Every structure is written in C-alpha cells, then in structure tokens.
Amino acid sequence: MDMSTQAIKSLQIGMHWFPERAGGLDRMYHTLVCALPGAGVTVRGVVAGSERVAADTEGAIRGFGPAAQSLPRRLLAARRALRASLSRERPDVVSSHFALYTFPGLDVTRGIPQVSHFQGPWADESQVEGADSIGQRTKRMLEQRVYARSSRLIVLSEAFGEILQARYAIPAERIRVVPGCVDVSQFNLPLSRADARRRLQLPQDRPVVLAVRRLVRRMGLEDLIEAMKRVKARQPDVLLLIAGKGRLAEELQARITEAGLDDNVRLLGFVPDRHLAALYRAADVSIVPTVALEGFGLITVESLASGTPVLVTPVGGLPEAVAPLSANLVLPSTGVDAIADGLIGALNGSLKLPTEQECRIYARENFDTPVIAKRVAAVYSEAIEVGLVH
C-alpha cells in the first residue's frame, strides 16, 4: 500500500480489517483505502483488529483491538486510537465507514470535515436479523449523531440515498451516490469455465448456479432453496453452490434435505478470497435473491468482473448496479416463482444474458477501483471546501 504524501490527508474509520475478518463492508473499506492514494488521498485509519493491521499497511491503518472483546472496551479503544492518530497528524477529512466506532470520537474529531460512507441502515439490518428493539434504538441514535456531523454522505445507490432522507432526515443536497468498488483485475482470471471447474474439482457436465451470501434472514436464501425444487424439475442435474457462513447454516441444510435437494444444493461455508474469483468463473450464472435492505450488492460486480452474469431481485440498489448492462438481469419480483423462472430461463437460454466479455467490460468501466477512488476523492474535496466556507 503506497501511503506517500498526497493532496488530501484522510482518517478512515472502518469496522474490521478484511484479511482478518470477511464481510462486504470490510471488503469495500479495504479495497477503497488501498486505491485512494492513487486518487491523491493519503490514508490513515483505525479498525477493530490485531497488530497485523499495522504490519500490513506500514502503520497507515491500526487495529485498536479484537472485535471479540466487550463493546465498552471496544468503544474506549476506538476513542483512544482516534485520539492517538490525531496527535500524530491532523487530517483534512475524517471518513467514517462504521458509525459505531466513529461515535466515541466525535468530540475528538470536532472541527474536522467529516464524510460518512453509508453502506446500509445498521439499525434496520439488525432488526431484520433479529436484534431486540432497545438495541435497535441505540444503534439508530448512534447513526443519527454520526450522520448529523457529516457535511457529505456517500451512498452506494439512489435507493440508500432515499433511506438516508426518510429515516435519518439527511437533506438531499448533502448526499452523493458513489457505488462500491472492486479490484477488477483480481476477478479477471485467465481461466475458461472448464479450467475453473477443474481447479475447484466441480463437475464439468452440470449447470452450476452460485450464490455468495451471508447466511442470515434478509438474504432470501430460503426462497432460493424453495425455488430450486422447480428448477430441478426442469434441469435435474442443476447444482446450486451457496458460499458463505452465518447463523442459518443448520436451518438451511435442513431445508435442503427436506426438499430432497441434497444432490443439487451445497452449502460451501466460507470461501477464502483466493478461491472466490475461480468460483464465480466456474458458475454459469450467479443469483442474488435478497428480500430486504441491499444497498449495492458488491457480489454483483465481483461476478460480472469474473465474466459471469448475475440475476438480482428488485431490492434496494441491486437494479441500479446491473440494469444499465441488461434489464434481463433484474428479476420482476422477489420470491420463489420469480427466482425459479429467472434461473430456468438463464439455464435453458430463453432469457438472454450478457456475454462474458460484456460483463467484464461493464465492471471495469463502472466499478474498478481507480474509477471509484477518483469519485470518492472528489466528495472529500467537496466536504473540505464546505468546511473552509463555514
């Protein structure tokens, strides 16, 4: 990571360090902070993590302790880390990617222009996934305080911009839409589909569908498994691979067995980053069956960068991510029937999908790290100018 002196000095507050803990927010934070120096932004940052974080980044990003420690200890540690970072160097802009770890340092960072990267309504996501109402209200309060401090807020889609306005009363003039970024070269493997399947020991003669998802409620995996009964009736040898981990693993496996799909649906668990690109490449089509609160869907771009078309439900920012490439990638609705019809059409050829080359070009031109880093840097510059005026 090149952290030489640049035009804008930023302090990036993240959640976890992606090499230590996988997650969509963590992946986007990691990818962005690695790309920003190329767009004229010096990066310093803090995350929940070990001493390895500083070693990975030559001290630019520092871990303030493990995410497993108690919440009060984490908040105190985050505050200390922010204070220590500011004592070393005052940034031009504070960039918040996670409200929880930004909140305890709001007094410490007072007077510095702040930009919040809004990657989803944290409180609402927690409620959908089963959090209690007191916890949800507390999370909403923390978010509200952090977003109110921010002169600019970056959202991944117009859909999430509307949530910021409706749920958090953020004026539209402070919101900027910048989609998530992907290191396209990482997913642009020089492998044919057959080569990728050989590498991963997957069957060559079966249609393969891939879903990369956390195994939690709002991801729509229950609908996807139910839909596979209809898909199997039309394509008896179809194979659905679900990559990811989460609290629903046992329940989903029980659903698979009960539906008689043990030969057609496999739960892969967590797939290491080094195998993910080949997994996308091995699939005939990817599917994102989300039922609620999807701001962007980084996996859509990862799949496209790998040359594999991806079907999405019309939820949140998912249509915005793929519709400019092809309207056929957006299912007409959520639910079992729409998913089944879409997969059947994709696998039998009746639903026209973009080619491998079209998928790759679209991902590179619209979501590659240098493209998005420049757009983020422009928002930082805007926030700094607003701060100077005021």
GURO-807021 format. One line per field, with one value per residue (C-alpha): residue in three letters; x, y, z. Coordinates in nm, 2 decimals, m for minus. Each point is the difference from the previous one (the first is absolute). Layout:
! GURO-807021
figu ALA	...
east X	...
north Y	...
up Z	...
END
This chain:
! GURO-807021
figu MET	ASP	MET	SER	THR	GLN	ALA	ILE	LYS	SER	LEU	GLN	ILE	GLY	MET	HIS	TRP	PHE	PRO	GLU	ARG	ALA	GLY	GLY	LEU	ASP	ARG	MET	TYR	HIS	THR	LEU	VAL	CYS	ALA	LEU	PRO	GLY	ALA	GLY	VAL	THR	VAL	ARG	GLY	VAL	VAL	ALA	GLY	SER	GLU	ARG	VAL	ALA	ALA	ASP	THR	GLU	GLY	ALA	ILE	ARG	GLY	PHE	GLY	PRO	ALA	ALA	GLN	SER	LEU	PRO	ARG	ARG	LEU	LEU	ALA	ALA	ARG	ARG	ALA	LEU	ARG	ALA	SER	LEU	SER	ARG	GLU	ARG	PRO	ASP	VAL	VAL	SER	SER	HIS	PHE	ALA	LEU	TYR	THR	PHE	PRO	GLY	LEU	ASP	VAL	THR	ARG	GLY	ILE	PRO	GLN	VAL	SER	HIS	PHE	GLN	GLY	PRO	TRP	ALA	ASP	GLU	SER	GLN	VAL	GLU	GLY	ALA	ASP	SER	ILE	GLY	GLN	ARG	THR	LYS	ARG	MET	LEU	GLU	GLN	ARG	VAL	TYR	ALA	ARG	SER	SER	ARG	LEU	ILE	VAL	LEU	SER	GLU	ALA	PHE	GLY	GLU	ILE	LEU	GLN	ALA	ARG	TYR	ALA	ILE	PRO	ALA	GLU	ARG	ILE	ARG	VAL	VAL	PRO	GLY	CYS	VAL	ASP	VAL	SER	GLN	PHE	ASN	LEU	PRO	LEU	SER	ARG	ALA	ASP	ALA	ARG	ARG	ARG	LEU	GLN	LEU	PRO	GLN	ASP	ARG	PRO	VAL	VAL	LEU	ALA	VAL	ARG	ARG	LEU	VAL	ARG	ARG	MET	GLY	LEU	GLU	ASP	LEU	ILE	GLU	ALA	MET	LYS	ARG	VAL	LYS	ALA	ARG	GLN	PRO	ASP	VAL	LEU	LEU	LEU	ILE	ALA	GLY	LYS	GLY	ARG	LEU	ALA	GLU	GLU	LEU	GLN	ALA	ARG	ILE	THR	GLU	ALA	GLY	LEU	ASP	ASP	ASN	VAL	ARG	LEU	LEU	GLY	PHE	VAL	PRO	ASP	ARG	HIS	LEU	ALA	ALA	LEU	TYR	ARG	ALA	ALA	ASP	VAL	SER	ILE	VAL	PRO	THR	VAL	ALA	LEU	GLU	GLY	PHE	GLY	LEU	ILE	THR	VAL	GLU	SER	LEU	ALA	SER	GLY	THR	PRO	VAL	LEU	VAL	THR	PRO	VAL	GLY	GLY	LEU	PRO	GLU	ALA	VAL	ALA	PRO	LEU	SER	ALA	ASN	LEU	VAL	LEU	PRO	SER	THR	GLY	VAL	ASP	ALA	ILE	ALA	ASP	GLY	LEU	ILE	GLY	ALA	LEU	ASN	GLY	SER	LEU	LYS	LEU	PRO	THR	GLU	GLN	GLU	CYS	ARG	ILE	TYR	ALA	ARG	GLU	ASN	PHE	ASP	THR	PRO	VAL	ILE	ALA	LYS	ARG	VAL	ALA	ALA	VAL	TYR	SER	GLU	ALA	ILE	GLU	VAL	GLY	LEU	VAL	HIS
east 0.00	0.16	m0.07	0.23	m0.10	m0.30	m0.22	m0.28	0.08	m0.28	m0.07	m0.20	m0.21	m0.10	m0.16	0.25	0.31	m0.11	0.29	m0.09	m0.38	m0.21	m0.30	m0.14	0.07	0.35	0.08	m0.11	0.19	0.32	m0.03	m0.07	0.28	0.24	m0.12	m0.03	0.37	m0.02	m0.27	0.20	m0.12	0.24	m0.15	0.03	m0.26	m0.13	m0.19	m0.08	0.29	0.33	0.36	0.01	m0.20	0.28	0.25	m0.20	m0.02	0.34	m0.19	m0.25	m0.30	0.01	m0.21	m0.13	m0.07	m0.20	m0.37	m0.06	0.06	m0.29	m0.18	0.10	0.37	m0.02	m0.16	0.27	0.27	m0.14	0.00	0.36	0.10	m0.16	0.16	0.34	m0.04	m0.09	0.29	0.24	m0.16	m0.32	m0.19	m0.18	m0.30	m0.14	m0.16	m0.24	m0.09	m0.15	m0.20	0.06	0.38	m0.04	m0.24	0.24	0.24	m0.25	0.14	0.36	m0.06	m0.21	0.09	0.13	m0.22	m0.17	m0.14	m0.21	0.00	m0.35	0.00	m0.34	m0.23	0.18	m0.29	m0.26	0.23	0.04	m0.38	m0.05	0.26	m0.16	0.14	m0.21	m0.17	0.22	0.31	m0.16	m0.09	0.36	0.15	m0.23	0.10	0.37	m0.05	m0.21	0.27	0.28	m0.20	m0.11	0.37	0.08	m0.01	0.00	m0.13	0.09	m0.26	0.04	m0.33	m0.29	m0.21	0.22	0.00	m0.37	0.04	0.23	m0.25	m0.31	0.15	0.27	m0.13	0.32	m0.05	0.04	0.26	0.24	m0.03	0.22	m0.04	0.33	m0.03	0.23	0.33	0.16	0.36	m0.12	0.34	m0.03	m0.31	0.10	0.17	0.14	m0.20	m0.28	m0.30	0.13	0.34	m0.16	m0.21	0.31	0.18	m0.29	m0.08	m0.35	m0.19	0.05	m0.34	m0.24	m0.16	0.14	m0.17	0.19	m0.13	0.26	m0.18	0.01	m0.24	m0.24	m0.37	m0.01	0.21	m0.29	0.17	m0.31	m0.18	0.29	0.00	m0.37	0.04	0.25	m0.27	m0.16	0.34	0.09	m0.32	0.11	0.38	0.04	0.38	0.01	0.25	m0.04	0.30	m0.06	0.32	0.00	m0.05	m0.25	m0.25	m0.25	0.24	m0.17	m0.35	0.09	0.15	m0.31	m0.21	0.22	m0.03	m0.38	m0.04	0.20	0.27	0.31	0.14	m0.09	0.09	0.33	0.08	0.37	0.05	0.25	0.20	0.35	0.06	0.26	m0.26	m0.29	0.08	0.04	m0.34	m0.17	0.17	m0.11	m0.37	m0.24	m0.19	0.00	m0.31	m0.07	m0.34	m0.01	m0.34	0.10	0.26	0.25	0.18	0.22	0.10	0.37	m0.03	m0.18	0.30	0.24	m0.20	m0.01	0.38	0.04	m0.20	m0.30	m0.34	m0.20	m0.38	m0.12	m0.33	m0.14	0.10	0.19	0.29	0.03	m0.19	0.22	0.31	m0.09	m0.29	0.23	0.17	m0.33	m0.35	m0.03	0.23	m0.27	m0.27	m0.36	m0.05	0.14	m0.13	0.02	m0.18	0.21	0.32	m0.09	m0.12	0.32	0.23	m0.19	0.02	0.37	0.09	m0.21	0.10	m0.35	0.11	0.26	0.30	0.31	0.31	0.31	0.17	m0.29	m0.01	0.38	0.00	m0.30	0.16	0.33	m0.14	m0.25	0.14	0.37	0.20	0.17	m0.34	m0.18	0.30	0.00	m0.37	0.05	0.29	m0.22	m0.26	0.28	0.12	m0.36	m0.03	0.33	m0.12	m0.33	0.20	0.22	m0.31	m0.15
north 0.00	0.33	0.26	0.27	0.37	0.09	0.31	m0.11	m0.15	m0.23	m0.19	m0.32	m0.15	m0.36	m0.30	m0.29	m0.07	m0.21	m0.25	m0.08	0.00	m0.04	0.22	0.22	0.33	m0.12	m0.10	0.34	0.18	m0.20	0.04	0.37	0.09	m0.18	0.19	0.35	0.09	m0.03	0.26	0.25	m0.09	m0.10	m0.26	m0.05	m0.21	m0.20	m0.32	m0.28	m0.24	m0.13	0.13	m0.17	0.30	0.24	m0.25	m0.05	0.38	0.12	0.17	0.19	m0.20	m0.11	m0.26	0.11	m0.35	m0.31	0.02	m0.28	0.22	0.16	0.30	0.25	m0.10	0.03	0.34	0.12	m0.15	0.17	0.33	m0.04	m0.10	0.30	0.24	m0.16	0.03	0.37	0.06	m0.13	0.19	0.21	m0.12	0.22	m0.22	m0.28	m0.28	m0.21	m0.35	m0.13	0.22	m0.21	0.07	0.36	0.10	m0.02	0.24	0.26	0.25	m0.09	0.06	0.32	0.27	m0.24	m0.04	m0.34	m0.23	m0.31	m0.30	m0.12	m0.37	m0.09	0.09	m0.19	0.01	m0.12	m0.28	m0.11	m0.01	m0.21	m0.24	m0.03	0.27	0.13	0.34	0.16	m0.09	0.13	0.33	0.04	m0.07	0.24	0.28	m0.07	0.01	0.32	0.18	m0.10	0.08	0.34	0.09	m0.08	0.27	m0.26	m0.35	m0.26	m0.26	m0.30	0.06	0.23	m0.25	0.05	0.38	m0.01	m0.20	0.27	0.27	m0.19	m0.18	0.24	0.34	0.07	0.27	m0.12	0.27	m0.17	m0.34	m0.13	m0.33	m0.19	m0.38	m0.26	m0.08	m0.33	m0.07	m0.14	m0.15	m0.23	m0.15	0.01	m0.35	m0.13	m0.32	m0.16	m0.13	m0.35	0.09	0.17	m0.31	m0.23	0.22	m0.02	m0.36	0.08	m0.21	0.10	m0.13	0.17	0.35	0.19	0.29	0.20	0.21	0.17	0.12	0.03	m0.26	0.24	0.07	0.29	m0.17	m0.20	m0.34	m0.17	0.11	m0.11	m0.35	m0.03	0.13	m0.27	m0.27	0.15	0.05	m0.36	m0.11	0.16	m0.05	m0.32	0.03	0.36	0.08	0.30	0.11	0.23	0.16	0.17	m0.06	0.12	m0.10	m0.16	m0.28	m0.28	0.12	0.03	m0.34	m0.15	0.18	m0.14	m0.36	0.03	0.12	m0.29	0.22	m0.15	m0.09	0.35	0.25	0.03	0.23	0.08	0.20	0.28	0.01	0.16	0.30	m0.18	m0.25	0.24	0.13	m0.35	m0.09	0.28	m0.10	m0.36	0.09	0.04	0.27	0.16	0.09	0.27	m0.08	0.27	0.09	0.32	0.27	m0.05	0.33	m0.12	m0.36	m0.02	m0.36	0.11	0.19	m0.28	m0.24	0.23	0.06	m0.37	m0.02	m0.16	0.16	0.05	0.00	0.23	0.07	0.35	0.10	0.32	0.09	m0.34	0.11	0.32	m0.22	m0.22	0.14	0.23	m0.32	m0.19	0.03	m0.38	m0.03	0.15	m0.24	0.13	m0.05	m0.17	m0.35	m0.36	0.03	0.29	m0.17	m0.33	0.15	0.21	m0.29	m0.23	0.26	0.07	m0.37	m0.10	0.31	0.15	0.30	0.19	0.09	0.21	m0.17	m0.06	0.29	0.24	m0.08	0.06	0.33	0.13	m0.08	0.16	0.32	0.06	m0.15	m0.05	0.14	0.29	0.12	m0.01	0.14	0.32	0.05	m0.05	0.24	0.26	m0.03	0.04	0.32	0.13	m0.06	0.18	0.30	0.01	m0.01	0.29	0.21	m0.06
up 0.00	m0.11	0.27	m0.12	0.05	m0.21	m0.05	0.25	0.34	0.11	0.32	m0.09	0.28	m0.10	0.17	m0.04	m0.21	m0.29	0.00	0.36	m0.02	m0.32	m0.07	m0.27	0.19	0.09	m0.35	m0.14	0.27	m0.07	m0.38	0.02	0.24	m0.22	m0.30	0.14	m0.01	m0.38	0.00	0.21	0.35	0.28	0.22	0.37	0.18	0.30	0.01	0.24	m0.05	0.11	m0.03	m0.35	m0.14	0.06	m0.13	m0.32	m0.06	0.13	0.28	m0.21	0.14	0.36	0.18	0.34	0.13	m0.08	m0.11	0.25	0.31	0.18	m0.16	0.27	m0.03	m0.38	0.02	0.24	m0.21	m0.32	0.18	0.11	m0.35	m0.15	0.25	m0.06	m0.38	0.03	0.23	m0.27	m0.29	m0.05	m0.31	m0.25	0.02	0.22	m0.20	0.20	m0.13	0.32	0.24	0.31	0.00	m0.12	0.28	0.30	m0.17	m0.11	0.25	m0.09	m0.37	0.05	m0.25	m0.26	m0.31	0.01	m0.28	0.08	m0.23	0.05	m0.08	0.15	0.28	0.27	0.25	m0.25	m0.12	0.36	0.05	m0.32	0.13	0.34	0.23	0.29	m0.01	0.26	m0.19	m0.32	0.16	0.13	m0.33	m0.17	0.25	m0.07	m0.37	0.02	0.20	m0.24	m0.32	0.14	0.05	m0.37	m0.25	m0.28	0.00	m0.27	m0.08	m0.22	m0.19	m0.05	0.21	0.30	m0.05	0.04	0.32	0.14	m0.08	0.13	0.31	0.11	m0.13	m0.20	m0.26	m0.36	m0.07	0.24	m0.16	m0.29	m0.18	m0.05	m0.06	0.16	m0.16	m0.10	m0.10	m0.33	m0.08	0.30	m0.15	m0.36	0.00	m0.33	0.05	m0.20	0.18	m0.05	0.14	0.31	0.07	m0.03	0.25	0.25	m0.08	m0.11	m0.26	m0.36	m0.13	0.24	m0.01	0.30	0.18	0.26	0.30	0.21	0.31	0.38	0.14	0.16	m0.04	m0.24	m0.27	m0.14	0.01	0.13	m0.32	m0.21	0.14	m0.05	m0.36	m0.07	0.02	m0.31	m0.17	0.07	m0.16	m0.33	0.05	0.20	0.02	0.11	0.27	0.23	0.21	0.29	0.13	0.34	0.37	0.25	0.27	m0.25	m0.12	0.19	m0.09	m0.37	m0.01	0.16	m0.27	m0.27	0.13	0.06	m0.36	m0.14	m0.13	0.16	m0.34	m0.15	0.27	0.19	0.29	m0.05	0.32	m0.01	m0.32	0.03	m0.22	m0.20	m0.13	m0.04	m0.35	m0.13	0.16	m0.18	m0.33	0.04	0.02	m0.29	0.18	0.35	0.19	0.27	0.15	0.26	0.16	0.19	0.05	m0.27	m0.08	m0.28	0.01	m0.05	m0.11	m0.31	m0.12	0.10	m0.20	m0.31	0.03	m0.01	m0.33	0.16	m0.03	0.32	0.06	0.27	0.18	m0.04	0.36	0.10	m0.22	m0.18	m0.31	m0.02	0.00	m0.29	m0.21	m0.21	m0.12	m0.07	0.13	m0.02	0.30	0.23	0.10	m0.01	0.38	0.31	0.09	m0.11	m0.33	m0.13	0.10	m0.15	m0.33	m0.03	0.07	m0.24	m0.28	0.07	m0.02	m0.30	m0.20	m0.03	0.21	m0.19	0.23	m0.07	m0.13	0.20	m0.17	0.05	0.37	0.04	m0.19	0.19	0.34	m0.10	m0.14	0.28	0.32	m0.02	0.30	m0.19	m0.13	0.34	0.19	m0.21	0.06	0.38	0.00	m0.17	0.28	0.26	m0.17	0.00	0.38	0.06	m0.20	0.19	0.33	m0.12	m0.08	0.34
END
